[in-house]
Amino acid sequence: YTIRDPKQHGTRINIKEIGWLALSTIIKDIFHSGGSIRICKTRTEYLDEYSTFSYQDLDHYYMICDEKHGYILGFNTEEGLFTLLNKNNAGTQKIYTFHPYDDEYDFQYVHQDLELATKIFKEIYDRGHISIDSKKLFKEH
């Protein structure tokens, strides 16, 4: 699994080894201070000839946060690319710029509800994927 900080440096960790408490703390810290977290379902293989591990990233789950505006949450699997839709903001024509990357996001995908993000990441932690009910909250791109 990969967790990224606002400077886009990544470190592979096994989220099952650090535990839910540590992962939920990382999510809360990123929500409050900005930055991003990316969790990749990874196939790992040890290569004897090189005495190292090889990683193949499969499914990607991410949250990008801006301390002023909130967060964007999405995932990319073989089914497609999906972003959590904020039904309260649907139909509103507004763009937010998230710092420090200056990336622009449509208002209908911006959330402030940390409890919802935590619930979805808990599903990923427990099941290895998002439930069918939670997938209904996302919009495919």
TITOR-677478 format. One record per residue (C-alpha): x, y, z; residue number from 1. Coordinates in Angstrom, 2 decimals. Layout:
REM TITOR-677478
<pt><X>X</X><Y>Y</Y><Z>Z</Z><nr>NUM</nr></pt>
...
//
This chain:
REM TITOR-677478
<pt><X>0.00</X><Y>0.00</Y><Z>0.00</Z><nr>1</nr></pt>
<pt><X>1.17</X><Y>3.55</Y><Z>-0.62</Z><nr>2</nr></pt>
<pt><X>0.56</X><Y>6.60</Y><Z>1.52</Z><nr>3</nr></pt>
<pt><X>1.59</X><Y>9.96</Y><Z>0.06</Z><nr>4</nr></pt>
<pt><X>2.30</X><Y>13.26</Y><Z>1.78</Z><nr>5</nr></pt>
<pt><X>1.66</X><Y>16.72</Y><Z>0.28</Z><nr>6</nr></pt>
<pt><X>5.09</X><Y>16.72</Y><Z>-1.37</Z><nr>7</nr></pt>
<pt><X>4.14</X><Y>13.52</Y><Z>-3.28</Z><nr>8</nr></pt>
<pt><X>6.72</X><Y>11.31</Y><Z>-1.62</Z><nr>9</nr></pt>
<pt><X>5.43</X><Y>7.80</Y><Z>-1.09</Z><nr>10</nr></pt>
<pt><X>6.24</X><Y>4.98</Y><Z>1.25</Z><nr>11</nr></pt>
<pt><X>4.88</X><Y>1.48</Y><Z>0.83</Z><nr>12</nr></pt>
<pt><X>3.38</X><Y>0.12</Y><Z>4.01</Z><nr>13</nr></pt>
<pt><X>1.02</X><Y>-2.69</Y><Z>4.84</Z><nr>14</nr></pt>
<pt><X>-2.08</X><Y>-1.05</Y><Z>6.31</Z><nr>15</nr></pt>
<pt><X>-2.97</X><Y>-4.27</Y><Z>8.13</Z><nr>16</nr></pt>
<pt><X>0.37</X><Y>-4.08</Y><Z>9.96</Z><nr>17</nr></pt>
<pt><X>-0.07</X><Y>-0.47</Y><Z>11.11</Z><nr>18</nr></pt>
<pt><X>-3.69</X><Y>-1.12</Y><Z>12.08</Z><nr>19</nr></pt>
<pt><X>-6.94</X><Y>0.80</Y><Z>11.73</Z><nr>20</nr></pt>
<pt><X>-6.17</X><Y>3.29</Y><Z>14.51</Z><nr>21</nr></pt>
<pt><X>-2.96</X><Y>4.46</Y><Z>12.82</Z><nr>22</nr></pt>
<pt><X>-4.60</X><Y>4.59</Y><Z>9.37</Z><nr>23</nr></pt>
<pt><X>-7.60</X><Y>6.57</Y><Z>10.66</Z><nr>24</nr></pt>
<pt><X>-5.21</X><Y>9.00</Y><Z>12.37</Z><nr>25</nr></pt>
<pt><X>-3.37</X><Y>9.52</Y><Z>9.07</Z><nr>26</nr></pt>
<pt><X>-6.70</X><Y>10.20</Y><Z>7.32</Z><nr>27</nr></pt>
<pt><X>-7.74</X><Y>12.73</Y><Z>9.99</Z><nr>28</nr></pt>
<pt><X>-4.34</X><Y>14.47</Y><Z>9.89</Z><nr>29</nr></pt>
<pt><X>-4.48</X><Y>14.82</Y><Z>6.11</Z><nr>30</nr></pt>
<pt><X>-8.07</X><Y>16.08</Y><Z>6.29</Z><nr>31</nr></pt>
<pt><X>-7.13</X><Y>18.80</Y><Z>8.79</Z><nr>32</nr></pt>
<pt><X>-3.80</X><Y>19.87</Y><Z>7.28</Z><nr>33</nr></pt>
<pt><X>-4.23</X><Y>19.18</Y><Z>3.57</Z><nr>34</nr></pt>
<pt><X>-2.43</X><Y>16.70</Y><Z>1.35</Z><nr>35</nr></pt>
<pt><X>-3.43</X><Y>13.33</Y><Z>0.04</Z><nr>36</nr></pt>
<pt><X>-3.55</X><Y>9.66</Y><Z>0.82</Z><nr>37</nr></pt>
<pt><X>-3.56</X><Y>6.91</Y><Z>-1.76</Z><nr>38</nr></pt>
<pt><X>-4.16</X><Y>3.29</Y><Z>-0.91</Z><nr>39</nr></pt>
<pt><X>-3.31</X><Y>0.80</Y><Z>-3.61</Z><nr>40</nr></pt>
<pt><X>-4.33</X><Y>-2.82</Y><Z>-3.52</Z><nr>41</nr></pt>
<pt><X>-1.02</X><Y>-4.38</Y><Z>-4.47</Z><nr>42</nr></pt>
<pt><X>0.18</X><Y>-7.74</Y><Z>-5.68</Z><nr>43</nr></pt>
<pt><X>3.61</X><Y>-8.34</Y><Z>-4.21</Z><nr>44</nr></pt>
<pt><X>6.16</X><Y>-10.83</Y><Z>-5.49</Z><nr>45</nr></pt>
<pt><X>9.65</X><Y>-11.51</Y><Z>-4.19</Z><nr>46</nr></pt>
<pt><X>12.26</X><Y>-11.70</Y><Z>-6.97</Z><nr>47</nr></pt>
<pt><X>15.06</X><Y>-14.06</Y><Z>-5.88</Z><nr>48</nr></pt>
<pt><X>17.35</X><Y>-13.04</Y><Z>-8.71</Z><nr>49</nr></pt>
<pt><X>17.32</X><Y>-9.39</Y><Z>-7.55</Z><nr>50</nr></pt>
<pt><X>16.76</X><Y>-10.01</Y><Z>-3.81</Z><nr>51</nr></pt>
<pt><X>13.93</X><Y>-7.49</Y><Z>-3.79</Z><nr>52</nr></pt>
<pt><X>10.17</X><Y>-7.20</Y><Z>-4.04</Z><nr>53</nr></pt>
<pt><X>8.19</X><Y>-6.38</Y><Z>-7.15</Z><nr>54</nr></pt>
<pt><X>4.89</X><Y>-4.52</Y><Z>-6.74</Z><nr>55</nr></pt>
<pt><X>1.96</X><Y>-4.48</Y><Z>-9.13</Z><nr>56</nr></pt>
<pt><X>-0.69</X><Y>-1.92</Y><Z>-8.18</Z><nr>57</nr></pt>
<pt><X>-4.24</X><Y>-3.06</Y><Z>-8.82</Z><nr>58</nr></pt>
<pt><X>-7.08</X><Y>-0.97</Y><Z>-7.33</Z><nr>59</nr></pt>
<pt><X>-6.43</X><Y>2.63</Y><Z>-6.21</Z><nr>60</nr></pt>
<pt><X>-8.37</X><Y>4.49</Y><Z>-3.51</Z><nr>61</nr></pt>
<pt><X>-7.51</X><Y>8.11</Y><Z>-2.81</Z><nr>62</nr></pt>
<pt><X>-8.47</X><Y>11.20</Y><Z>-0.85</Z><nr>63</nr></pt>
<pt><X>-7.13</X><Y>14.65</Y><Z>-1.76</Z><nr>64</nr></pt>
<pt><X>-7.61</X><Y>17.30</Y><Z>0.90</Z><nr>65</nr></pt>
<pt><X>-7.47</X><Y>21.06</Y><Z>1.04</Z><nr>66</nr></pt>
<pt><X>-7.72</X><Y>22.45</Y><Z>4.57</Z><nr>67</nr></pt>
<pt><X>-9.93</X><Y>25.31</Y><Z>3.36</Z><nr>68</nr></pt>
<pt><X>-12.38</X><Y>23.50</Y><Z>1.02</Z><nr>69</nr></pt>
<pt><X>-12.55</X><Y>19.85</Y><Z>2.15</Z><nr>70</nr></pt>
<pt><X>-11.73</X><Y>16.67</Y><Z>0.26</Z><nr>71</nr></pt>
<pt><X>-12.23</X><Y>14.71</Y><Z>-2.94</Z><nr>72</nr></pt>
<pt><X>-12.51</X><Y>10.93</Y><Z>-2.55</Z><nr>73</nr></pt>
<pt><X>-12.33</X><Y>8.47</Y><Z>-5.41</Z><nr>74</nr></pt>
<pt><X>-11.19</X><Y>5.12</Y><Z>-6.65</Z><nr>75</nr></pt>
<pt><X>-9.91</X><Y>3.53</Y><Z>-9.83</Z><nr>76</nr></pt>
<pt><X>-10.47</X><Y>-0.19</Y><Z>-10.44</Z><nr>77</nr></pt>
<pt><X>-10.94</X><Y>-2.39</Y><Z>-13.49</Z><nr>78</nr></pt>
<pt><X>-14.59</X><Y>-1.18</Y><Z>-13.38</Z><nr>79</nr></pt>
<pt><X>-13.52</X><Y>2.41</Y><Z>-14.08</Z><nr>80</nr></pt>
<pt><X>-12.74</X><Y>5.72</Y><Z>-12.38</Z><nr>81</nr></pt>
<pt><X>-15.23</X><Y>6.91</Y><Z>-9.73</Z><nr>82</nr></pt>
<pt><X>-15.49</X><Y>10.03</Y><Z>-7.55</Z><nr>83</nr></pt>
<pt><X>-17.66</X><Y>10.48</Y><Z>-4.46</Z><nr>84</nr></pt>
<pt><X>-20.55</X><Y>12.76</Y><Z>-5.39</Z><nr>85</nr></pt>
<pt><X>-21.76</X><Y>15.39</Y><Z>-2.92</Z><nr>86</nr></pt>
<pt><X>-25.49</X><Y>15.42</Y><Z>-3.66</Z><nr>87</nr></pt>
<pt><X>-25.88</X><Y>18.64</Y><Z>-1.63</Z><nr>88</nr></pt>
<pt><X>-23.65</X><Y>20.41</Y><Z>-4.17</Z><nr>89</nr></pt>
<pt><X>-24.94</X><Y>18.69</Y><Z>-7.34</Z><nr>90</nr></pt>
<pt><X>-25.85</X><Y>21.07</Y><Z>-10.13</Z><nr>91</nr></pt>
<pt><X>-23.86</X><Y>23.95</Y><Z>-8.68</Z><nr>92</nr></pt>
<pt><X>-21.40</X><Y>25.45</Y><Z>-11.15</Z><nr>93</nr></pt>
<pt><X>-18.35</X><Y>26.20</Y><Z>-9.03</Z><nr>94</nr></pt>
<pt><X>-14.68</X><Y>25.21</Y><Z>-9.14</Z><nr>95</nr></pt>
<pt><X>-12.36</X><Y>24.97</Y><Z>-6.14</Z><nr>96</nr></pt>
<pt><X>-8.59</X><Y>25.15</Y><Z>-6.36</Z><nr>97</nr></pt>
<pt><X>-6.86</X><Y>22.78</Y><Z>-3.95</Z><nr>98</nr></pt>
<pt><X>-3.43</X><Y>23.70</Y><Z>-2.60</Z><nr>99</nr></pt>
<pt><X>-0.49</X><Y>23.01</Y><Z>-2.69</Z><nr>100</nr></pt>
<pt><X>-0.97</X><Y>21.52</Y><Z>-6.18</Z><nr>101</nr></pt>
<pt><X>-3.35</X><Y>24.18</Y><Z>-7.58</Z><nr>102</nr></pt>
<pt><X>-5.54</X><Y>21.41</Y><Z>-8.98</Z><nr>103</nr></pt>
<pt><X>-9.10</X><Y>22.41</Y><Z>-9.80</Z><nr>104</nr></pt>
<pt><X>-12.09</X><Y>20.32</Y><Z>-8.67</Z><nr>105</nr></pt>
<pt><X>-15.78</X><Y>20.59</Y><Z>-9.41</Z><nr>106</nr></pt>
<pt><X>-17.80</X><Y>21.67</Y><Z>-6.36</Z><nr>107</nr></pt>
<pt><X>-20.15</X><Y>18.66</Y><Z>-6.71</Z><nr>108</nr></pt>
<pt><X>-17.28</X><Y>16.36</Y><Z>-5.66</Z><nr>109</nr></pt>
<pt><X>-16.02</X><Y>18.40</Y><Z>-2.68</Z><nr>110</nr></pt>
<pt><X>-16.89</X><Y>17.11</Y><Z>0.81</Z><nr>111</nr></pt>
<pt><X>-16.40</X><Y>18.30</Y><Z>4.37</Z><nr>112</nr></pt>
<pt><X>-17.88</X><Y>15.23</Y><Z>6.11</Z><nr>113</nr></pt>
<pt><X>-14.86</X><Y>13.46</Y><Z>7.64</Z><nr>114</nr></pt>
<pt><X>-17.10</X><Y>10.75</Y><Z>9.12</Z><nr>115</nr></pt>
<pt><X>-18.18</X><Y>9.64</Y><Z>5.62</Z><nr>116</nr></pt>
<pt><X>-14.59</X><Y>9.45</Y><Z>4.38</Z><nr>117</nr></pt>
<pt><X>-13.55</X><Y>7.51</Y><Z>7.49</Z><nr>118</nr></pt>
<pt><X>-16.45</X><Y>5.05</Y><Z>6.99</Z><nr>119</nr></pt>
<pt><X>-15.42</X><Y>4.39</Y><Z>3.38</Z><nr>120</nr></pt>
<pt><X>-11.74</X><Y>3.92</Y><Z>4.27</Z><nr>121</nr></pt>
<pt><X>-12.81</X><Y>1.53</Y><Z>7.08</Z><nr>122</nr></pt>
<pt><X>-14.61</X><Y>-0.58</Y><Z>4.44</Z><nr>123</nr></pt>
<pt><X>-11.44</X><Y>-0.64</Y><Z>2.36</Z><nr>124</nr></pt>
<pt><X>-9.42</X><Y>-1.61</Y><Z>5.43</Z><nr>125</nr></pt>
<pt><X>-11.84</X><Y>-4.37</Y><Z>6.51</Z><nr>126</nr></pt>
<pt><X>-12.90</X><Y>-5.77</Y><Z>3.12</Z><nr>127</nr></pt>
<pt><X>-10.17</X><Y>-4.73</Y><Z>0.70</Z><nr>128</nr></pt>
<pt><X>-12.76</X><Y>-2.83</Y><Z>-1.39</Z><nr>129</nr></pt>
<pt><X>-15.76</X><Y>-0.51</Y><Z>-1.19</Z><nr>130</nr></pt>
<pt><X>-19.18</X><Y>-2.07</Y><Z>-0.54</Z><nr>131</nr></pt>
<pt><X>-21.89</X><Y>-2.09</Y><Z>-3.19</Z><nr>132</nr></pt>
<pt><X>-23.98</X><Y>0.33</Y><Z>-1.09</Z><nr>133</nr></pt>
<pt><X>-21.09</X><Y>2.79</Y><Z>-0.81</Z><nr>134</nr></pt>
<pt><X>-20.34</X><Y>2.52</Y><Z>-4.55</Z><nr>135</nr></pt>
<pt><X>-23.79</X><Y>4.01</Y><Z>-5.17</Z><nr>136</nr></pt>
<pt><X>-22.51</X><Y>7.28</Y><Z>-3.67</Z><nr>137</nr></pt>
<pt><X>-19.86</X><Y>7.58</Y><Z>-6.41</Z><nr>138</nr></pt>
<pt><X>-20.14</X><Y>8.85</Y><Z>-9.98</Z><nr>139</nr></pt>
<pt><X>-18.24</X><Y>7.20</Y><Z>-12.82</Z><nr>140</nr></pt>
<pt><X>-16.09</X><Y>9.37</Y><Z>-15.11</Z><nr>141</nr></pt>
//
